[in-house]
Amino acid sequence: MASTYVNDLRLEEIGTGEASGTWGTKTNTNLELISEAFSYGAEVIDAGATDIITLADGTSDQARSLYLKCTGADQNCTVTLAPATVSKVWIIENATSHTLTFKQGSSGASVAILSGQVKMIATDGGGATNGIVYDLLTDVNLAGTTVTDIVTANQATVDDIDLNGKVITLTGSSGDTATITVAENGVLTIATTDTAAAAANISITADGTFTAAGTTVTLDSAGTFTAAGTTVTLDSAGDIVLDAAGDEVIFKDGSTDVGHVSMDSDNLTIKSLVSDKDIILQGNDGGSAITALTLDMSEDGAATFKSSVIAVSLDISGDADIDGTLEADVLTVDGVAAKVAGLETIYVPATAMYPTTTSGCASLAQVELSNGPELRCLDFDASSAENAQFTVCFPKSWNEGTITFQAFWTVTGTDTGTVAWGLSGVSIADDASVNTAFGTNVVATAKAFSGTSNDMTVSAVSGAVTVASAAVDTQTYFQIMRDVTADDQTGDARLLGIKLFFTTDAKNDA
């Protein structure tokens, strides 16, 4: 019977009657091959995605070595260990720059060894289809065993470690230690000790997101919690609680205190600590960013609101400076209703008017009606423009600006035609000539009569009337006229009076 090589080390098994005169040589070769199976070897992995390492039959072969260092490879490579019937243990070092995946059978499990890793693997010899490669150190349990100085290595890769004990002590420089302690209910404590009595730091570096999952995360320290990064995010499904026994939450920019939030038992105080820097409240109104409130620390905390201030009660102990419009239902000063600057009204009845010498209206008449009041009026003709005049003295609080007016009038007939009234004015100051022309006449929009005799009719408010030489401490003369070119009423228009509207810009005439 001829020699065979069916054993796991591919040694020559001499058949009966074979190897006459060479039996000793073949035996010595087999012994050398057995020694080789416990030795160091090197294997160059071919370029490409696949390669085969085959144990040679009966001759020296690096692949037979117990410790096999793999080099070469220009990419991640799947390496088949052959023959598929060999059951063997290897310690394989991946000295390439790529991942090597070792298999035996096409369908059996494989083991990946990353670049720089060393793994102990075994093949089961299950054949070209079902052969399996095992990772022998996937699960190492050291429970109940005391291990001292087992391994000294630059790198060790372990999938899982189960340590049955309560305290792990890590020693760096002499006396510098860190302990990891597991207490009752799974409480984990990491404590550091520094021989120089300096602050012993705990540093956690995450290339991505650091997540603390639980209902409560507590940082309890007399020192400083520092996160080295651009942004620190606290994201909790529940509440985020800041519990400061010192009563203050302190905000810093570098080493500079910029603000405190004080939380003593009586008050909540917000402090801005940088000189003359404001406290600003900002928000979003319909998608637009707004500054709702600015407290100006360079002006004793003067408050500037973006819009209106709505309050049930407003108590101002000092002066109130209002640049815009003040709207109030009731304004009192020391319990007394106060006058508010703004639009004012003067009513001038026809009895205070007199026809002009030239083109004047009819003289003041008193008309008795069948019921109610008697009318004292000035009649203005429908065929030609007629005028009347009157005087007023505006208060010192008048802003010397333009005025507007409304005319009160009626008609004795039933014609529904319109009546248009015009007004002009001039102010005459002390020691000024009364012989001064009126300003530009302004005609209010013509108003239609109702058609019912003696119905009260009120014209619309006119446009702005500019008073010539307008000033306070003057006597202001006005001329009212019926502009027959702008109306179509066929009857006389009876003027009963006019209402003047003017604006004040002071709270009184002082």
LUMFILUM-600389 format. One line per 8 residues: number of its first residue (from 1); their letters; for each residue y negated, x, z of C-alpha. Coordinates in Angstrom, 3 decimals. Layout:
// LUMFILUM-600389
NUM = a = Y:X:Z | ...
This chain:
// LUMFILUM-600389
1 = mastyvnd = 0.000:0.000:0.000 | -3.391:1.328:-0.996 | -6.221:2.023:1.522 | -8.627:-0.889:2.383 | -12.200:-1.192:3.800 | -12.160:-4.643:5.356 | -13.334:-3.715:8.875 | -16.943:-4.225:10.063
9 = lrleeigt = -17.836:-0.507:9.782 | -16.240:-0.160:6.303 | -13.836:2.580:7.545 | -10.897:3.544:5.381 | -7.701:1.926:6.611 | -4.867:4.117:5.251 | -1.977:2.193:3.801 | 1.655:2.959:4.719
17 = geasgtwg = 2.827:6.115:2.963 | -0.649:6.888:1.749 | -2.875:9.992:2.198 | -0.074:12.532:2.293 | -1.636:15.888:3.095 | -5.188:14.297:3.527 | -4.606:12.004:6.437 | -6.388:14.339:8.875
25 = tktntnle = -9.432:14.640:6.619 | -9.715:10.885:6.190 | -9.337:10.372:9.928 | -12.134:12.855:10.642 | -14.343:11.033:8.116 | -13.687:7.740:9.870 | -14.606:9.299:13.216 | -17.880:10.591:11.752
33 = liseafsy = -18.619:7.156:10.346 | -18.003:5.616:13.788 | -20.455:8.147:15.266 | -22.920:7.236:12.538 | -22.712:3.584:13.602 | -24.306:4.573:16.931 | -27.030:6.754:15.417 | -30.509:6.587:13.847
41 = gaevidag = -31.034:5.946:10.173 | -33.782:5.209:7.684 | -33.804:2.785:4.758 | -36.437:2.504:2.000 | -37.025:-1.108:1.046 | -37.421:-1.649:-2.667 | -40.647:-3.003:-4.164 | -40.414:-6.697:-4.863
49 = atdiitla = -39.649:-9.915:-3.025 | -35.913:-9.234:-2.432 | -33.631:-6.268:-1.588 | -29.999:-5.638:-0.505 | -28.785:-3.216:2.161 | -25.051:-2.587:1.656 | -22.695:-0.686:3.967 | -20.811:1.777:1.781
57 = dgtsdqar = -17.017:1.884:1.924 | -15.705:4.993:3.687 | -18.743:7.225:3.044 | -21.863:8.214:5.038 | -24.518:5.516:4.777 | -27.907:5.046:6.554 | -27.303:1.284:6.627 | -24.412:1.807:9.044
65 = slylkctg = -26.787:3.183:11.744 | -27.302:1.210:14.930 | -31.086:1.905:14.818 | -32.384:1.434:11.310 | -36.010:2.237:10.427 | -37.220:0.413:7.315 | -40.019:1.856:5.189 | -41.428:1.148:1.720
73 = adqnctvt = -41.975:-2.466:0.558 | -45.094:-3.473:-1.342 | -44.988:-7.131:-0.243 | -43.179:-9.519:2.091 | -39.487:-9.085:1.318 | -36.202:-10.919:1.999 | -33.448:-8.364:2.686 | -29.764:-9.321:2.369
81 = lapatvsk = -27.318:-7.465:4.665 | -24.030:-6.877:2.799 | -21.140:-7.226:2.599 | -21.406:-10.839:3.752 | -18.203:-10.436:5.759 | -19.577:-7.700:8.063 | -20.148:-8.657:11.700 | -22.460:-6.055:13.157
89 = vwiienat = -25.381:-5.348:15.519 | -28.563:-3.593:14.303 | -31.757:-2.492:15.989 | -34.269:-2.665:13.122 | -37.762:-1.212:13.113 | -40.114:-2.634:10.487 | -42.311:0.381:9.635 | -43.674:-1.277:6.495
97 = shtltfkq = -46.987:-3.088:6.157 | -45.277:-6.383:5.378 | -42.910:-8.911:6.923 | -39.201:-8.306:6.341 | -36.815:-11.276:6.580 | -33.140:-10.390:7.090 | -30.318:-12.706:5.987 | -26.594:-12.584:5.202
105 = gssgasva = -25.560:-15.906:3.736 | -27.657:-17.923:1.292 | -27.656:-20.965:3.601 | -27.358:-19.336:7.037 | -30.179:-18.638:9.495 | -32.383:-15.579:8.979 | -34.615:-13.442:11.229 | -38.181:-12.364:10.324
113 = ilsgqvkm = -39.463:-9.030:11.667 | -43.225:-8.604:11.458 | -44.894:-5.354:10.495 | -44.710:-2.916:13.445 | -42.046:-4.936:15.330 | -38.629:-3.787:16.525 | -35.873:-6.395:16.888 | -32.175:-6.369:17.759
121 = iatdggga = -30.245:-8.576:15.345 | -26.594:-9.353:14.581 | -24.690:-10.714:11.597 | -21.699:-12.988:12.088 | -19.933:-12.082:8.788 | -19.735:-15.750:7.860 | -19.740:-15.115:4.147 | -22.106:-15.162:1.203
129 = tngivydl = -22.994:-18.804:1.783 | -22.832:-19.416:5.534 | -23.416:-15.960:7.011 | -25.895:-16.073:9.926 | -28.341:-13.484:11.289 | -29.129:-13.800:15.000 | -32.191:-12.582:16.963 | -30.392:-11.241:20.042
137 = ltdvnlag = -33.469:-11.053:22.338 | -34.962:-14.471:21.629 | -34.256:-15.685:25.149 | -34.125:-13.153:28.004 | -33.861:-14.638:31.515 | -34.657:-12.248:34.371 | -34.402:-14.873:37.129 | -33.318:-13.449:40.489
145 = ttvtdivt = -33.466:-9.866:39.247 | -35.806:-7.147:40.447 | -36.896:-5.013:37.553 | -38.749:-1.720:38.114 | -39.855:0.659:35.398 | -37.355:-0.619:32.850 | -39.472:-0.110:29.806 | -42.326:2.196:28.898
153 = anqatvdd = -43.566:1.302:25.449 | -46.727:1.037:23.383 | -45.802:-2.443:22.246 | -43.294:-5.089:23.258 | -42.836:-8.494:21.648 | -41.153:-11.212:23.694 | -40.923:-14.869:22.785 | -40.325:-16.335:26.257
161 = idlngkvi = -40.371:-14.855:29.789 | -39.141:-16.811:32.780 | -40.224:-15.178:36.068 | -38.827:-16.790:39.187 | -41.417:-15.795:41.750 | -44.799:-16.795:43.151 | -46.937:-13.684:42.704 | -47.443:-11.260:39.816
169 = tltgssgd = -49.500:-8.144:40.628 | -51.118:-6.117:37.864 | -52.435:-2.662:38.808 | -54.992:-0.804:36.715 | -56.844:2.161:38.149 | -55.920:3.076:41.722 | -56.740:0.125:43.954 | -57.986:-2.069:41.087
177 = tatitvae = -55.622:-5.009:40.919 | -55.260:-8.531:39.667 | -52.849:-11.061:41.082 | -51.514:-14.244:39.542 | -50.253:-16.671:42.171 | -48.507:-20.010:41.744 | -48.877:-22.245:44.803 | -47.638:-25.711:45.677
185 = ngvltiat = -48.111:-28.414:43.034 | -48.494:-25.772:40.328 | -51.927:-24.511:41.466 | -52.571:-21.254:39.559 | -54.893:-18.657:41.093 | -56.078:-15.486:39.367 | -57.751:-13.026:41.759 | -59.220:-9.596:41.008
193 = tdtaaaaa = -59.964:-6.685:43.357 | -62.366:-3.832:42.575 | -62.268:-0.670:44.727 | -65.954:-0.026:44.047 | -66.802:-3.347:45.687 | -68.472:-4.339:42.461 | -68.000:-7.658:40.731 | -64.445:-7.836:39.450
201 = nisitadg = -64.552:-9.757:36.187 | -62.154:-12.177:34.541 | -62.685:-12.192:30.794 | -61.129:-14.751:28.416 | -61.698:-14.072:24.721 | -60.763:-16.768:22.237 | -60.909:-16.322:18.472 | -61.586:-20.006:18.056
209 = tftaagtt = -61.549:-22.770:20.670 | -60.887:-22.292:24.386 | -59.536:-25.567:25.775 | -59.132:-26.540:29.413 | -57.073:-29.732:29.388 | -57.052:-31.851:32.525 | -58.943:-34.453:34.448 | -60.957:-31.921:36.430
217 = vtldsagt = -62.191:-28.428:35.585 | -63.783:-26.588:38.520 | -65.745:-23.332:38.433 | -66.198:-22.457:42.098 | -67.793:-19.058:42.540 | -70.700:-17.271:44.137 | -71.011:-15.229:40.971 | -71.752:-15.980:37.331
225 = ftaagttv = -69.729:-17.759:34.660 | -70.561:-16.056:31.348 | -69.480:-17.155:27.880 | -70.034:-14.491:25.230 | -70.789:-16.495:22.105 | -73.418:-18.490:20.304 | -72.518:-21.915:21.683 | -70.714:-23.262:24.758
233 = tldsagdi = -69.430:-26.829:24.392 | -68.339:-29.026:27.307 | -66.311:-31.874:25.816 | -64.755:-34.303:28.269 | -63.131:-37.684:27.869 | -64.569:-38.505:31.297 | -67.671:-37.436:33.172 | -69.172:-33.946:33.394
241 = vldaagde = -70.286:-33.317:36.990 | -72.628:-30.531:38.134 | -72.254:-30.210:41.914 | -74.672:-27.620:43.294 | -74.642:-27.179:47.056 | -77.909:-25.242:46.738 | -79.536:-28.423:45.348 | -80.726:-26.826:42.092
249 = vifkdgst = -79.467:-26.411:38.548 | -81.234:-23.334:37.133 | -81.991:-22.740:33.446 | -82.598:-19.174:32.250 | -83.586:-17.466:29.016 | -82.061:-14.028:29.440 | -83.093:-13.008:32.944 | -86.170:-15.251:33.045
257 = dvghvsmd = -86.138:-18.513:34.997 | -87.513:-21.178:32.655 | -86.708:-24.379:34.546 | -84.998:-25.973:37.527 | -83.592:-29.402:38.202 | -83.747:-29.951:41.949 | -81.345:-32.489:43.451 | -82.112:-32.744:47.152
265 = sdnltiks = -81.250:-35.842:49.180 | -84.678:-37.425:48.656 | -85.905:-36.609:45.165 | -84.890:-35.525:41.691 | -87.397:-32.900:40.572 | -87.737:-31.321:37.114 | -89.599:-27.992:37.187 | -91.023:-25.938:34.306
273 = lvsdkdii = -91.433:-22.376:35.646 | -93.065:-20.588:32.700 | -96.858:-20.546:32.983 | -98.673:-23.249:30.963 | -95.478:-24.394:29.189 | -95.192:-28.147:28.683 | -92.453:-30.594:29.626 | -91.597:-32.602:26.513
281 = lqgndggs = -89.457:-35.725:26.078 | -88.199:-36.187:22.515 | -86.107:-38.895:20.894 | -85.186:-40.585:17.630 | -86.894:-43.692:16.292 | -85.013:-45.237:13.375 | -83.763:-41.874:12.146 | -87.033:-39.996:12.649
289 = aitaltld = -87.509:-37.417:15.410 | -90.436:-38.217:17.718 | -92.095:-36.639:20.738 | -92.360:-39.601:23.106 | -94.110:-37.849:26.009 | -95.760:-34.467:26.545 | -96.767:-33.279:30.012 | -99.364:-30.527:29.495
297 = msedgaat = -98.910:-27.969:32.272 | -102.062:-26.106:31.188 | -104.050:-29.297:31.932 | -102.717:-30.190:35.383 | -99.812:-32.112:33.840 | -101.929:-34.367:31.612 | -99.615:-36.909:29.954 | -99.754:-37.689:26.234
305 = fkssviav = -97.670:-40.643:25.044 | -96.673:-41.104:21.411 | -97.333:-44.822:21.565 | -98.224:-47.569:24.026 | -97.621:-47.482:27.770 | -96.045:-50.684:29.070 | -96.270:-51.177:32.820 | -96.297:-54.118:35.225
313 = sldisgda = -99.021:-52.365:37.195 | -101.160:-49.306:36.436 | -103.129:-47.683:39.272 | -105.604:-44.998:38.150 | -107.318:-43.185:41.009 | -109.643:-41.103:38.802 | -111.541:-41.617:35.570 | -109.972:-43.388:32.589
321 = didgtlea = -110.907:-42.043:29.151 | -109.784:-44.388:26.354 | -110.541:-43.192:22.822 | -108.902:-46.096:21.051 | -108.825:-49.832:21.614 | -108.276:-51.257:25.077 | -106.448:-54.563:25.051 | -106.329:-56.375:28.369
329 = dvltvdgv = -105.974:-59.998:29.403 | -107.943:-59.308:32.563 | -109.678:-56.078:33.528 | -111.035:-55.787:37.053 | -112.940:-53.008:38.815 | -112.736:-53.128:42.612 | -111.459:-56.680:42.306 | -114.316:-57.826:40.050
337 = aakvagle = -113.792:-58.710:36.386 | -115.239:-55.955:34.206 | -116.889:-56.105:30.823 | -114.938:-54.351:28.070 | -116.764:-52.699:25.186 | -115.997:-54.227:21.790 | -116.975:-57.234:19.697 | -119.723:-59.423:21.198
345 = tiyvpata = -121.305:-62.726:20.120 | -124.825:-64.202:20.131 | -125.458:-67.814:19.093 | -128.892:-68.597:17.689 | -129.645:-72.367:17.375 | -131.916:-73.791:14.699 | -134.470:-74.523:17.429 | -135.050:-70.739:17.697
353 = myptttsg = -135.776:-70.452:13.985 | -138.916:-71.085:11.976 | -139.484:-71.627:8.239 | -141.050:-68.754:6.305 | -144.571:-69.243:4.981 | -143.434:-68.557:1.434 | -140.301:-70.319:0.161 | -139.643:-71.711:3.600
361 = caslaqve = -137.204:-74.462:4.485 | -138.309:-77.767:5.979 | -139.731:-77.704:9.484 | -137.491:-78.321:12.470 | -136.373:-81.922:12.533 | -134.703:-84.052:15.173 | -132.235:-86.567:13.735 | -130.824:-89.501:15.648
369 = lsngpelr = -127.295:-90.536:14.745 | -125.518:-93.767:15.551 | -123.349:-92.058:18.139 | -123.368:-88.893:20.236 | -125.819:-86.017:20.119 | -129.049:-85.902:18.152 | -129.381:-83.080:15.654 | -132.164:-80.499:15.714
377 = cldfdass = -131.897:-78.845:12.354 | -133.571:-77.126:9.450 | -133.086:-78.688:6.037 | -132.610:-76.330:3.084 | -133.261:-77.690:-0.419 | -130.564:-77.617:-3.154 | -132.930:-76.764:-6.020 | -134.403:-73.435:-4.905
385 = aenaqftv = -133.700:-70.665:-2.384 | -135.403:-71.346:0.965 | -135.653:-69.183:4.074 | -136.066:-69.283:7.828 | -136.469:-66.440:10.350 | -135.609:-65.670:13.982 | -135.561:-62.724:16.346 | -133.060:-61.248:18.843
393 = cfpkswne = -133.024:-58.238:21.128 | -129.596:-56.591:21.166 | -128.326:-55.046:24.442 | -128.349:-51.265:25.012 | -124.561:-51.287:24.622 | -124.906:-52.262:20.931 | -123.455:-49.511:18.753 | -126.355:-49.985:16.243
401 = gtitfqaf = -123.776:-50.692:13.565 | -123.352:-53.507:11.087 | -123.102:-57.157:12.114 | -121.416:-60.290:10.703 | -122.272:-63.965:10.999 | -121.086:-67.571:10.693 | -123.325:-70.522:9.801 | -123.018:-73.968:11.427
409 = wtvtgtdt = -124.292:-76.735:9.126 | -123.856:-80.290:7.812 | -124.902:-82.603:4.942 | -126.097:-86.201:5.181 | -124.533:-87.144:1.832 | -120.926:-87.259:0.639 | -120.979:-84.548:-2.073 | -118.105:-82.099:-1.574
417 = gtvawgls = -120.023:-79.229:-3.149 | -120.278:-75.782:-1.542 | -123.104:-74.182:0.457 | -123.698:-70.399:0.591 | -125.732:-68.763:3.379 | -127.218:-65.261:3.291 | -128.584:-63.031:6.064 | -130.702:-59.856:6.240
425 = gvsiadda = -132.264:-58.009:9.179 | -134.627:-55.265:10.307 | -135.190:-53.642:13.721 | -138.758:-52.854:14.825 | -139.098:-50.173:17.471 | -141.939:-49.495:19.864 | -145.079:-48.314:18.036 | -143.487:-49.050:14.630
433 = svntafgt = -145.037:-51.280:11.983 | -143.781:-54.839:11.924 | -144.705:-54.837:8.262 | -141.263:-53.451:7.297 | -138.845:-54.851:4.710 | -135.558:-56.483:5.668 | -132.275:-54.796:4.866 | -129.941:-55.935:2.062
441 = nvvataka = -129.195:-59.667:2.083 | -125.465:-60.402:2.487 | -124.150:-63.809:1.374 | -121.098:-65.240:3.084 | -118.408:-66.896:0.971 | -119.529:-70.378:-0.021 | -117.909:-73.161:2.029 | -117.132:-76.639:0.604
449 = fsgtsndm = -118.386:-79.715:2.464 | -115.780:-82.300:3.535 | -117.524:-85.196:1.789 | -117.949:-87.149:5.046 | -121.579:-87.519:6.009 | -122.709:-85.434:8.978 | -119.359:-83.576:9.362 | -119.694:-80.259:11.209
457 = tvsavsga = -119.005:-77.343:8.816 | -118.528:-73.699:9.842 | -118.672:-70.997:7.215 | -116.227:-68.121:7.078 | -117.221:-64.863:8.807 | -119.437:-62.909:6.420 | -119.131:-59.379:5.234 | -120.945:-56.550:7.015
465 = vtvasaav = -124.724:-56.881:7.237 | -126.620:-53.606:7.569 | -129.742:-53.995:9.718 | -132.610:-51.852:8.455 | -133.703:-49.216:11.037 | -131.029:-50.478:13.442 | -131.594:-49.258:16.979 | -131.462:-50.430:20.591
473 = dtqtyfqi = -134.644:-51.088:22.559 | -136.025:-52.850:19.479 | -136.852:-56.373:18.375 | -134.622:-57.300:15.481 | -135.836:-59.833:12.935 | -133.422:-61.822:10.788 | -133.946:-63.958:7.723 | -131.432:-66.707:6.935
481 = mrdvtadd = -131.488:-68.238:3.470 | -129.582:-70.730:1.361 | -128.459:-68.992:-1.822 | -128.465:-71.901:-4.316 | -127.283:-69.539:-7.066 | -123.995:-69.148:-5.177 | -123.353:-72.831:-4.222 | -123.216:-76.243:-5.918
489 = qtgdarll = -123.994:-78.750:-3.155 | -126.450:-81.366:-4.530 | -127.792:-82.497:-1.156 | -129.913:-80.745:1.445 | -127.949:-78.467:3.742 | -128.915:-78.939:7.385 | -128.628:-75.647:9.319 | -127.739:-76.212:12.974
497 = giklfftt = -127.467:-72.528:14.018 | -125.682:-69.259:13.343 | -123.359:-67.058:15.356 | -123.967:-63.274:15.243 | -121.115:-60.812:15.843 | -121.972:-57.264:16.902 | -120.054:-54.357:18.509 | -120.747:-52.613:21.821
505 = daknda = -119.585:-49.105:22.654 | -120.471:-48.972:26.360 | -119.160:-50.920:29.308 | -122.663:-52.018:30.337 | -126.339:-51.556:29.540 | -127.001:-48.874:32.148
